[in-house]
Amino acid sequence: MGAGGRPPKYKSVKEMQKKIDEYFESCEGKPLMINGEQQYNKQGYPIILDRKHPTITGLALALGFSGRSDLLYYQKHKKDSDKFYDTITRAKSRVEEQMEESLFHKDSSNGAQFALRNNFKGWDADKKQEENKTEGITIVNNIPRE
């Protein structure tokens, strides 16, 4: 450990990308197999076990960081952050894309909206517009004074 703090977690983009790919693959889950045969639900879709939505925090933990903020710090402030910036940004965009897709599903739409507004730039436009609205009350003080 030198004067700059902890050594970087990753020596190469390739090493980091491998961990990122493993994380997204783990989110896909596994097909339910019985006696070597894929099982399907009533609508004819394959039954997938342990599928989960990828998240920024999940990505950070899979990469060995303590949490989301450590990943974001690593992306922007580490000595070698330039070489990891695109890799981390692309991974975050994959999480964002999955959340966008969730907007079209009734059961996950509200959670996806919340996550997008609070974790990704540009999704809080509605909130900013509401904050900028001014419903003014005009006070007219035209009582003559003597």
Number of C-alpha atoms within 10 A of each C-alpha: 7 6 6 9 8 9 12 14 12 14 11 12 14 12 11 17 18 11 15 21 12 14 19 20 13 15 15 15 14 13 16 15 14 8 6 7 9 12 15 14 9 7 6 8 9 14 16 16 12 11 14 11 12 22 21 21 16 18 24 21 16 17 20 14 17 12 16 16 13 14 19 17 11 19 20 14 11 16 12 15 16 13 12 21 17 13 18 23 13 14 20 20 14 16 20 20 13 14 22 16 12 18 16 11 11 8 10 13 16 13 13 20 16 13 17 20 16 12 15 13 9 11 15 15 11 11 10 11 10 9 9 9 8 8 6 6 6 6 6 6 6 6 6 5 4 3
